[in-house]
Structures are given as C-alpha cells and as structure tokens.
C-alpha cells in the first residue's frame, strides 16, 4: 500500500479520528497538569529591611509574578509539590553592610543550599539555586538566618522562583 493511502484510510475512518481527538485532549490535560512554575518577590509595595531577628524566619514572597499551577502560597511562603518530579528552585537576596544577608532554601525541614553575603558597608547581593527531587506534598521554602537582614523595594531584589523540570513516575528511583 502507498503511504498516502494509509493517511486517507485513517482520515476517512471516523472512529480513528475520534480516538485520536480523545488522545490529544487527554495528552493536553496531562501536560497542563505538569505546568508548574512560580516566581515572586518579597514586597508588594514600599521599601525597607526585613530582619535582623533573633531566630530564623520563613520569608513570605508576596509580590507574585507567576504562579502557574498554584503550588506556591504567598501567605505562608511555601511551595508544595503537586506531583513527583525534578524541580529547579532559585533565590536571590540584597543586603546592606555591615549586617550579613543570609538565606537558605529548605526542602521539608532540611537546609539544602544557602546564599551568603557580608561586607563592612554598601550594598551586596547573592543568589543560589538547586534541583530537587520532590514527592507529592513535599514543601520548599526560604528562611532568613538569625541575625541577618535583607532589603527590598519596588525593584524586587529579593526573589524566590521554582518550576517543574520534568515529572517522575512512581516506580522511578532517584539517581544520586
């Protein structure tokens, strides 16, 4: 049979077209469920310092630029994984000497990475990022270290962002 005849028989069969359409709809829905990305800055308006505090605090990034999939909560500052997968997270900070500007990205209750800046005077900035394997319900958030402070204003120097790189099937084992 000539290849174009296969196409014609496929196009002329309503059942095959119906199955294809249903498959496309299901694939689009499955991909939509995988659309997870957020990016937020600390302050919605105004300017000022956050910290220093006598204990670590979880930062709440309230100025949300993007929250596709609604997995980031701007009230608590916590991202909750809606599906198992590999995720990329990034944090940036701006501080002013002589007080250090130090934050960490946490997965559940474990410190994963930190960004640290200290100088006697003037402005300082830093950033860091990490790829994490998350299970459904795992949480990721940023904490400001005790004794440190950061500064933010309308230019959004302090940001927290994350997105799903790719989902993982339940039977896949994490490779270290």
N, C-alpha and C positions, 0 to 999 in steps of 0.2 A: 504494500500500500504506500502511496506517495504521502510524505509528511503533511502536506496541506489537507489531504483527505481526512487525516486524524483530527485536525483542528475543526474541519467542517462537521464531522460526526459529533464532536464534543459540543460545538456551538448549537447544533440542531437538536440536542438531547436536553429537554427542559429539566430532567432530574439531575443531570450532571451539573448544569448551571446552578440549580437550586442548592445542591450540596456545596459547590464552590462558594457561592454567596454566603451561606451559613458559616463555612470555614473562615472566610475572610472576616466576617463580623466577629466570630469568636477570637480570631487572632488579634484583631484590633482591640477588642475588650481586654484580652490578656496583656497586650502591650501597654494599654492605658493604665492597668493596674501596676505596671512596672515603672510608671513615670513618677519618680520620687526625687525632688530637688528642693532645697531651700537656701535662702541667703538673707541675713538680717544684720542690722547694725544696732548698737546699744540704745541710742536716744531717738525718740520720735521728734522731739523739738528741744530747743535750748542748748545749753552747753555746760560743762563742768566736770569735776573729778568724781570718780567712784572709788572709794577707799581713802585711806587705808582702814582696815577693820582688824579686830583682834583675833578673828577666826577666818578660815576660808569661807567664801560665799559662792553660790551658784549665780552666774550672771544671767540676766534676762535680756535678751536682744529683742527689743520691742518694735523697732522700725523694720518691718518685714518687707523685703523687696520681692521675694518669690517664696511660695510655699506650695509647690505642686505636690499633691498627694496628702496635704495637711498633716504630715508626720511631725512637724516642728510646732511646739506650743510656745507662743510668745509671752504667755503669762508665767510659765514656770521656767522657760529657757531650756526645755528638754526636748530632744528628738527621740521618738520611739519608732523602732524599726517595724514597718508593717509587713515585711516579708524577709525571708532569709536571703542574704546576699553579701556581696562585697561592696562597701560604701567608702567614699572619699570624704574626709572632713578637713576643713581649713579654718584657722583662727588668725586674726591679726590684732595687734594692740598698739596703742600710742600712749606714752607716758611723758612725764616731765621730771627731770632730775631735781633734787637728789634722791627722790623716792623711787625704788625699783618698780618696774611694771612686769608682773609675772602672772601668767595664767596657764592652766593645764586643760587638756581635753581628757575627759573621763569616759570610759565605757563601763556601764553599770557603776560599780564603786571603785574601779581600778584606774589609777592615773596611767594614761597611755603616752602622751607627749606633753611637753611644756614649751613655752616661749618665754624668754627672759631678757630683760634689758635693764641696765643700770649704768648711769654716768653721773658725775657730780652736778651738772647743770644742763640746761637746754632740753630740747625735745629728743625723744628716742622712739623708735618703732621696731617691731619684730613680728614675725609670723612663723607658723609651723603647720604641718598637715600630716595626715596619716590615713592609710587604707585599713579598714577594719572589716572582719567577717562578723556579721551580726545575725543572730537568730531572731525570730519574730518576738517582739516585746522587749528586746534589749534597748537600753537607753544610752544616749550620748549627750554630754553637756560640758560646759566650760566653767571652771572655777577660778576665781581671783584668789591668789595666795594671801595669807595673813600678812599684814604689814606693807602690802604693795598697793599701788593706785594706778589708775588709768584715766585718761582724759578723752572726752568726746564732744563733738559739736555737730553742726549741720553738714560737715564734710564726711562724716561716717568713717572715722579712722579705725574703729574697733568693730570687727565683723566676725560672724560665725556662719559658715556655709557647709553644706553637705549634699551629696547626691548618690544615688544608686549607680554603681558601675555596671553590675550585672547580677541577676538573681542566681541563686544556687539551689539545686534540687535537694530534697531532704536526704537522699542517700549519699550525696557527695561528702567526702571527708576533707576537712581543711588541710591544705598542704602548708607546712611551715618551712 
